[in-house]
Amino acid sequence: MKKPPQVVTPRLNLEDLKTLGNRARDIVSGVRESLLEPDFVKPAPTFTSSQLGWFCGMDDKEVLARIRKGDLPGPKDPEPGKKRRMFDLASLRTWSRSVLKENMRPEGADAIVVGVCNFKGGVSKTTTAVALAQGLSLRGHRVLIIDQDPQASATTLMGVEDVADEDTLLPLCSGHEESAAYAIRKTYWDGIDLIPSTLSLYGAEFALPARQTQDAKFEFWNMLSYALDEVRQNYDVIVIDTSPALSYMTINAMLAADGLIIPVPPNNLDFISSAQFFSLFNQVAETLVSNRGKSKEFDFVNILLSRVDYNSASSTAVREWIGGAYGDKILPVEIPETSATKGASASFGTVYDIAPSEISTKTYRRAFDAYERFVELVEGQVLAAWTRQLNDFKRVTQKA
């Protein structure tokens, strides 16, 4: 074998790496400024009457008849230069809550907490979490997104900038706050609030074990669950976007959750990573929960095939492995890798932020239908979880 020529490059010190990092930060800042101008407020989407009918389960004639009845908000006047009258997001959500009232959270039930988790990055975890929140809100539900990832991708997707350290969950982790209510803020999307994140949230990985060593009675793994008690009645669903690691915060999210969603692209490395994720979590849960005589139950655990590339020769075989491993926990829907999802991500949004006119109808519909089916399936599980909550409450009160 021929000996390769030596490639001599200058040695780098820590100052060089600092310069490299600053340059990358400046480029990211420039990209954000070009896409999000100063004082820019991310606009919420608007909807045609047909789109409104889709989310409410009504055909065009039924929508028109209800508009004429006048008991629900009508479309807004056209924007300058446009002819079509559109419904704003708040109006659509008013329709959803009225028409789909049997699907709304029953009195006495708490918000269902959904953790979106994976051991590995690049699996569409954040997009899945935000799209789920948006899809549920379009069905009339009130949703809180908790961004637990220090990379703050969900915070960016929700159009929130200029987040201070004290606006994240960090004061909760350090013990300066007991309820998560202090960190909740409004977003551009009617019906979705956010607890944002910043890089400072990495500090939680030091703050939580430090508190544990100082206070033997402190249960770091239940911190988030207790902190959500004050806000559970204010929302229908709480979606937690976790970091791509089994961190202290991810453990908190999973143990606070009523349901879990694990996005897994059908490729070798992502499947192997998902298996490692479950193995490590089970070990941690056994130490923190089972060995202490406690228990933890989930209303649902979903494996979602994400970023599916139908041109990949290996994906068929990997699907068989995933099916053998997770069986009926795999949702009967796949999120395809399409130009619609890529385009939405590039513009700091999801498929729900894109107007169909901005992309080919076939491509848009393919991605949109997949996410809609996903949201529909999870909503059904949420409805069942509420029923279980109320039945459990009745049993407890009857025994008392």
Buried (B, 14 or more C-beta within 10 A) or exposed (E): EEEEEEEEEEEEEEEEEEEEEEEEEEEEEEEBEEEBEEEEEBEBBBBBBEBBBBBBEBEEEEBEEBBEEEEBBEBEEEEEEEEEBBBBBEBBBBBBBBBBEEBBBEEEBBBBBBBBBBBBBEBBBBBBBBBBBBBBBBBBBBBBBBBBBBBBBBBBBBBBEEBEEEBBBBBBBBBEBBBBBBBBEEBBBBBBBBBBBBEBBBBBBEBBEBBBEEEEEBBBBBBBBBBBEEBBEBBBBBBBBBBBBBBBBBBBBBBBBBBBBBBBBBBEEBBBBBBEBBEBBEEBBEEBBEEEEEEEEBBBBBBBBBBBBEEBEEBEEBBEBBBEBBEEBBBEBBBBBBBBBEBBBEEBBBBBBBEBEEBEEEBBBBBBEBBBBBBEBBBEBBBBBBEBBBEEEEEEEEEE
